[in-house]
Amino acid sequence: MNRFIVLAIWLFATFPAAAEDFLTWQKRMPITFSGFPADGETLTNFPALVILSNTAAGVGFYYDDFLSPPWGDLRFAAADQITPLDFEVESWDTNGLSYAWVRIPELTNNTVIHALWGEAGVVAPPCTANGAAWESGFRGTWHLVEGEGGTNHAGVYRDSTAYANHGSDFVSATGKEGVVNGGQAFNGTGDYIGAAALANYVSNNFTISFWLYPTTTHAIDSESTSGTGGTSGQRYALWPEWGDAKAGAGISAGNNGVSVYEHGSGYMPALLVWSGTLSGWTHVTVAYLAKRPRLYINGSLVRTGLTSTRGVIYPSVYVGGSSYGYFPGKIDEFRVESVTRASNWIWACYMNMASNSVFNSYGEPEYQGAPMVTNLGAVSENEFMTLNGYLLSTGMDANVSAAVFWGTNDAGRQAEGWTYTNWMPGIVAEGPLSVNVTPDKVGQLYYFRFSASNSFGQTWASPVHDFRWWADVRTGSVFSTW
């Protein structure tokens, strides 16, 4: 029996269930993250905000094009247009903007993904409901878009992660304005949202982030690792939970600054205090590293606080305040993560939400009938290099022409930017593609991409491949890199 179970597990891992064939989806739209810095460190499993709306560009994005309404046929795929990406739909509005969060396995400058739609008889994939869009480092993601349920209602504010730590509603304010789709207003006298404590799950190294819109000032204390200064004059956007020998970390904020407080037995000092003007919506991130908080305002580091003397510090999850101070204003997109995020991650989160159309470049929607092609590698021969690719599909028109574009720089999908172009003769069929080229610079690094086209359009292989030409080493070695 045990051997059967092991074999079954091995077979499942080796031969997973067949993925959906996106070639049958009618439309797609490329999305390029051109706003991510070219010199930025690669971000892994980054949750990217994608905003969709009706457009006549290209072949158009229209809500009426969805054949499994309202959005059962929405999918996101990697640059290869084959690999599915996990996503969550935060909201769907056929008369306006729709908001989705897509988990990007590796985010770099000009990473490309595709939105796809137009397939009848399908349902939304499991990832849209099981938290897969948020990797395990996210201990809670609350969009705060839920309608008012009246006070003292359990589980109203949903946690989008797999942990499902939903927040109970103790909010009487009815305002729902936010940065991303909608947020929650707080009256400053008793409103709060409470979720289950994380004291036993996250400690000493973590990240808290949210958008806030304060409407009044808060008291500015001195930084300290002792005392109970946080018991008066504060506006706790995030109430620091009482942790007894441990300490819960929270955040007080006003339009005159932000402070980080810790709360335990006989202990409520401000470990970090930053005085500055907060005008309108502001993105606040507190990243704890080895019990020392760092404060980021709108993606930029503004203050590093003191190292806590308590043995265990953990992030609180009481949004809006509690005794010793409630927050008057608005809050949106509250997150708690069990890792200390680096500055480039924090900046990318801010920019992706604050300037979505700058961080994301939305391409023109196109029909799915175009062919699909990929790069395989380069092999050195006696007097030339063989560049290899593969035509994955001819699309909806088998009259496909193909070429390889190559040169000393990667021109992406701009044909005119490549130094050399080698067309393959005649109509090409699905299968391997090979082109022999003769570089002219010994030791030079070259780049190449295959491209294929038919009556529905032109597509490009991604990612780019490269090779280095050595005149004296041509023994069949593979020089390409991924």
Secondary structure, 3 states (H helix, E strand, C coil): CHHHHHHHHHHHHHCCCCCCCHHHCCEEEEEECCCCCCCCCCEEEEEEEEEECCECCCCCECHHHCCCCCCCCCEEECCCCCCECCEEEEECCCCCCEEEEEEEEEECCCCEEEEEECCCCCCCCHHHCCCCCCCCCEEEEECCCCCCCCCCEEEEECECCCCCCCEEEECCCCCCCCCCCCCEEEECCCCEEECCCCCCCCCCCEEEEEEEEECCCCCCCCECCCCCHHHCCCCEEEECCCCCCCEEEEEEEECCEEEEEEEECCECCEEEEEECCCCCCEEEEEEEECCEEEEEECCEEEEECCCCCCCCEEECCEECEECCEECEEEEEEEEEECCCCCHHHHHHHHHHHHCHHHHCEECCCEECCCCEEEEEEEEECCCCEEEEEEEEECCCCCCCEEEEEEECCCCCCCHHHCCEEEECCCCCCCEEEEEEECCCCCCCEEEEEEEEEECCEEEECCCCEEEECCCCCCCCCECCCC
